Amino acid sequence: MARYSPSIQNLIAQLSSLPGIGGKSAQRLAFHILAMDDKDAEALTSAITAARQSTKRCTCCQNFTDSDPCPICSDPLRDKTTILVVESPRDVSTFERAHEYKGLYHVLHGVFNPMKSMSISDTTIPDLIKRLADHPEVTEVIVATNQTAEGNATALYLSRMVGPSGIKVSRLASGLPMGSDIEYADDLTLLSALKGRVMLSGENNEA
Ligand SMILES: [Zn+2]
């Protein structure tokens, strides 16, 4: 391992803590940043600062937004009776890109994962339960968590929590490969998973 000055080592350590960035990529990025001219480096740091300062969570759907409520929650043309529950803000962009889903969202910012001691309160599930109580117009909750053990456990938990209230709880069809992330699904796969969703509770027949 090459020895670098403490400030470069620190930069590499910070960059390698980002998701998907290994040690080699972190070193490449660090030296790229150091080689940038002052103007470009300043633009990068101020973009990070500005995004962090102006981005907040929508108090309704918990997605990241510059304005609260977010543009989707405040759009009068969206169907207010359906809420699609996703793990991360990236999943919202994935569904929006497909231009098919017209309802609202709820971003969990994580999933129920007892192995990593992620409990329900580490997600926005409590906000969702409160939101459903405050909005009786909601008739269906579509759980679009990833097809992983944690995603499935979260879906099951939601169906148990929400089902008794009479709101339909459905799960995306299993067209998505097991263990895969929603964010990597192509539009067509996503749409057929949405159309073929299966009811977990609230109704016996499929949607
Ligand atoms: Zn919102």
Residues whose N, C-alpha, C, O or C-beta is under 5 A from the ligand:
A	BS01	ZN	C58 C60 C61 Q62 P69 C70 C73
